[in-house]
């Protein structure tokens, strides 16, 4: 790629200020969360890109704890919903209650009216509850009766799910899965990290993160992220990756066509660009590089490709398909 553009002084100053705030958030999170640097980075990336995140991992990997800790550092309102098979849409978004004295309906808002919503074990709720999230996640509003109610800004859904246990779970609708900016795989800590966890979490007083930024500062950082420069060649690289999931035969990847039932949607193009801008800001840069795309591309796209029955029979995952794309598509 050609030489990177020079950011104007004001933008560069905003980037530096944003990184100071992000460093403060990281420092507070590290008081509670051991290791998981990539997970924390992706959480901050989602925060900057104003995108929802889906965290997948076996029980006991601190998925819930890291979300709660992030909320503590942001000094933002936080609600946790334990998704269960008997959960109703009204339990999430609220309902209208009739007032017989006045003869009118009054709105009782649900826990979704918050800055950060933790959907714990989101795949345990049936489709009717999942569908209640669609409007909130995409349009950041909720319709109760005939009136729409705006959600707080910022509004982020951070959901967790367990990939092992299938009994009593429901597959998430594709329309909802596509609304998540990232699908993150949470892995086990290494030996030294788990030793620190053992020492830290078995004491009488468990560490707690302190507020580091205000919601208004989050909005300012999100604005800075939108100003990150994306070169035309990088935009074309993003489009080539997306179109290769739909028409692999046009990109010398004819052997992938039988494995892909449906490719990534235009929302994936937007999310990949927004995530790359946020990643560049986290790196202190005012421009996006192809390496940024490759670094976050797997987390943005892994849940957007529907594999075919043939792929499932051959144990070919969307990650394997994407890796082939990243290895083959020419980098500018």
Secondary structure, 3 states (H helix, E strand, C coil): CCCCCCCCHHHHHHHHHHHHHHHHHHHHHHCCCCCCHHHHHHHHHHHHHCCEEEEECCCCCCHHHHHHHHHHHHCCCEEEEECCCCCCHHHHHEEEEEECCCCEEEEEECCCCCCEEEEECHHHCCHHHHHHHHHHHHHCEEEECCEEEECCCCCEEEEEECCCCCCCCCCCCHHHHCCEEEEEECCCCCHHHHHHHHHHHCCCCCCCCCCCCCHHHHHHHHHHHHCCECCHHHHHHHHHHHHHHHCHHHHCCHHHHHHEEECCCHHHHHHHHHHHHHHHHHCCCCECCHHHHHHHHHHHHCCCCEECHHHHHCCCCHHHHHHHHHHHCCCC
